Amino acid sequence: MEQAITKVVVVGGGFAGINLIKKLAKDRNFQVTLVDINNYNFFPPLLYQVATAFIEPSSISYPYRRLFQEKENLRFHMGCFIRVNPDQNTIDTDKGTISYDHLVLCIGTETNYFGMENVKQNSLPMKTINDALKLRNHLLLNMEKAVRTEDVAKKEKYLNIVIAGGGPTGVEVAGMLAEMGRNIAVKEYPEIKDLTSHIYLIDAGPVLLGPMSKKSQEEATKVLQRLGVHIVLNTAVKDYVDDKVILGDGKTIPTNVLIWASGVTGREVKGLPEGSVGRGRRINVDEYNKVIGTSNIYALGDLCLQLTDKNFPNGHPQLAQVAIQQGSLLAKNLKNLYYRKPLVPFTYNDKGSLAIISKYKAVADLPKLFFKGFFAWLVWLFIHIIPLVGFRNKVKLSFSWLWSFLTNDPTLRLIIRPDKEEAK
Ligand SMILES: Cc1cc2nc3c(=O)[nH]c(=O)nc-3n(C[C@H](O)[C@H](O)[C@H](O)COP(=O)(O)OP(=O)(O)OC[C@H]3O[C@@H](n4cnc5c(N)ncnc54)[C@H](O)[C@@H]3O)c2cc1C
């Protein structure tokens, strides 16, 4: 007897969702519907380059409908996921109800403000394209305000930039802003002297790049200090009121920009059985990424907590490669289920980690190998070009980087949404 077509609903078109869908796209026995709040996929590791006006947002984003062109078994539903109804095999979005045979949840994480309401209201996160554009406008508007004012205290407030979180994102933003201060701001804002010395990188832990090797941590600290970034360790941000960042040791930094790169928590999923949400609001899954206590609901990537991989007993790091590998394996396992073949449990193949620490310098921790500097930076560029969605984006981004490298002067410093924030 011929089997019916399987309806797979994928919620979230990030690394996990897109890799799963790409692998199912060629099999006509699957009808796949992607639900996403945006109509485009984007590439979070390069958001900081959008936020610092180094590359265009369109270089790291790609519309789903363009990706699904001429693929008969793929559908797109633009909408915000609200809840799952496991008894009915349906999900609700703000635009309607969709039924599924298998549901795959991969909506990732959201910024964690650790209960600090003022920080949540007034800081600038960096999780989405909107966040990055807002930050870019805010930084550029601040420069204009700093140029105009003669008031020393106000000038200080507009020029100071505080970055909370010394992980890869915080380090990358600090390095990029410091380089821009040195190379671009001096030419374009002659009124402002020494922009670099206004950048503060704060972390509650004892080192930068916490999860990376000691060599990477030391190199990042050395390079950023040489660029003039003030690194403040073992100190948490406690509050942000009246344009002042208040630190755990009682000190304050006057600033109009607090960039929050300090932590994430799983996005809330309503409707799952009790006990399915674990540490960091991540969803507990088994070795096949099936949500514990369900029969046809899966969670992937940053959103899930999988404790079955013997090399990662506390769960996997929330990284792109984990999401990509889980998405690919689940596609294979959904086919295995359909064709009645045995399922394969997930084990993470850790290929190492890289972080950019200034414009042309990076650190690389590969299994059994550490390297740094310009070569590590080239490897970083290469590795970040490969998973970008869309050939055009790969070419465009390579050209942007080459141009910036040759001219030392990217030309994207446009304030394009002044209606959102007045240049008072
Ligand atoms: C600034 C930044 C820098 C990073 N740098 C690196 C790096 O250098 N290397 C690395 O390995 N990892 C990096 N990461 C982590 C990496 O991006 C994540 O591990 C990866 O994106 C996780 O993939 P995912 O598919 O689980 O979720 P995501 O890629 O976050 O995708 C989630 C998707 O769900 C959608 N969505 C969210 N809420 C809803 C909703 N309610 N309804 C419908 N759709 C929704 C979103 O629009 C998005 O498309 C970085 C993350 C950030 C934020």
The ligand as a Gaussian input file, in Angstrom:
#p B3LYP/6-31G(d) Opt

LIG

0 1
 C       25.504000      38.110000      17.401000
 C       25.695000      36.621000      17.319000
 C       26.924000      36.113000      16.895000
 C       27.120000      34.739000      16.811000
 N       28.333000      34.270000      16.372000
 C       28.512000      32.937000      16.216000
 C       29.723000      32.437000      15.664000
 O       30.657000      33.179000      15.331000
 N       29.840000      31.079000      15.504000
 C       28.820000      30.226000      15.861000
 O       28.955000      29.012000      15.679000
 N       27.675000      30.674000      16.395000
 C       27.499000      32.017000      16.569000
 N       26.309000      32.486000      17.090000
 C       25.305000      31.502000      17.531000
 C       24.529000      30.990000      16.328000
 O       24.016000      32.059000      15.579000
 C       23.407000      30.097000      16.843000
 O       23.977000      29.013000      17.534000
 C       22.547000      29.587000      15.686000
 O       21.961000      30.674000      15.009000
 C       21.454000      28.659000      16.209000
 O       20.675000      28.238000      15.130000
 P       19.121000      27.908000      15.328000
 O       18.653000      27.404000      14.008000
 O       18.944000      27.065000      16.522000
 O       18.436000      29.297000      15.676000
 P       18.478000      30.695000      14.854000
 O       19.559000      30.692000      13.816000
 O       18.509000      31.746000      15.913000
 O       17.102000      30.724000      14.114000
 C       15.885000      30.934000      14.769000
 C       14.840000      31.295000      13.726000
 O       13.557000      31.310000      14.363000
 C       12.833000      32.445000      13.955000
 N       11.885000      32.784000      15.032000
 C       12.166000      33.249000      16.253000
 N       11.044000      33.375000      16.988000
 C       10.031000      32.975000      16.200000
 C        8.630000      32.875000      16.380000
 N        8.017000      33.173000      17.543000
 N        7.872000      32.440000      15.357000
 C        8.447000      32.106000      14.174000
 N        9.777000      32.170000      13.957000
 C       10.563000      32.599000      14.945000
 C       13.893000      33.501000      13.709000
 O       13.433000      34.517000      12.828000
 C       15.026000      32.666000      13.092000
 O       14.889000      32.578000      11.699000
 C       26.075000      33.851000      17.183000
 C       24.845000      34.368000      17.614000
 C       24.648000      35.734000      17.671000
 C       23.309000      36.285000      18.113000

